[in-house]
Amino acid sequence: MVFITYGLGAFIFYYLAHKLKLIPKFLSIWGLIGIPLVLLSSMLEIFGLNPGLFLGMQMGLNEIILGIWLIAKGFNSSEIASESE
């Protein structure tokens, strides 16, 4: 059940990051593709099936790369400044 709330929160984050261009396009698209896999994994677990780690590993790798990107580069500050004007 935790993964359902994570999936919905991640969808909002990656959708807004894509629309506002806060992070590179490949990271936000990768996140948007990975969210249905996380939701599918949680639905399979609810119905008693074991999807394994494959569905969750894709999103976990995305989160690690996103964290490294934000530490190294941060958000796209030029887009933030242009939105506030």
C-alpha positions in Angstrom: 0.0 0.0 0.0 2.9 2.3 0.7 4.0 2.0 -3.0 0.6 3.4 -4.2 1.1 6.6 -2.2 4.7 6.8 -3.4 3.6 6.3 -7.0 1.1 9.1 -6.8 3.5 11.5 -5.1 6.3 10.6 -7.6 3.8 11.1 -10.5 3.1 14.7 -9.3 6.8 15.4 -8.7 8.0 14.1 -12.1 5.1 15.7 -14.0 5.7 19.1 -12.5 9.5 18.7 -12.9 8.9 17.9 -16.6 6.4 20.8 -17.1 8.6 23.3 -15.3 11.8 21.9 -16.8 13.5 21.8 -13.4 15.5 18.6 -14.1 16.7 17.2 -17.4 14.0 15.8 -19.7 15.4 12.2 -19.7 15.2 12.0 -15.9 11.6 13.3 -15.7 10.5 11.0 -18.6 12.3 8.1 -17.0 10.4 8.7 -13.8 7.1 9.0 -15.6 7.7 5.7 -17.3 8.8 4.0 -14.0 5.7 5.1 -12.0 3.3 2.7 -13.7 5.8 -0.1 -13.1 5.8 0.7 -9.4 2.0 0.8 -9.3 1.8 -2.5 -11.2 4.2 -4.0 -8.7 2.1 -2.9 -5.8 -1.1 -4.1 -7.4 0.5 -7.5 -8.0 1.5 -7.7 -4.4 -2.0 -6.8 -3.2 -3.3 -9.8 -5.2 -0.8 -12.1 -3.7 1.6 -12.4 -6.6 5.4 -11.8 -6.2 6.6 -9.5 -9.0 10.2 -9.7 -7.8 12.6 -6.8 -7.7 12.7 -6.0 -11.4 9.8 -3.5 -11.4 11.2 -1.7 -8.4 14.8 -1.6 -9.4 14.1 0.6 -12.4 12.6 3.4 -10.2 15.2 2.9 -7.5 18.0 3.5 -10.0 16.2 6.6 -11.2 15.9 7.9 -7.7 19.7 7.4 -7.1 20.6 9.1 -10.3 18.2 12.0 -9.6 19.8 12.4 -6.1 23.3 12.5 -7.6 22.1 15.0 -10.3 20.5 17.3 -7.7 23.6 17.2 -5.5 25.9 18.0 -8.4 23.8 20.4 -10.5 20.7 21.3 -8.5 17.4 22.4 -10.1 17.5 24.4 -13.4 17.7 27.8 -11.8 17.3 29.7 -15.1 13.8 28.2 -15.5 12.9 29.1 -12.0 14.0 32.7 -12.5 12.1 33.0 -15.8 8.9 31.6 -14.2 9.0 34.2 -11.4 9.1 37.2 -13.7 
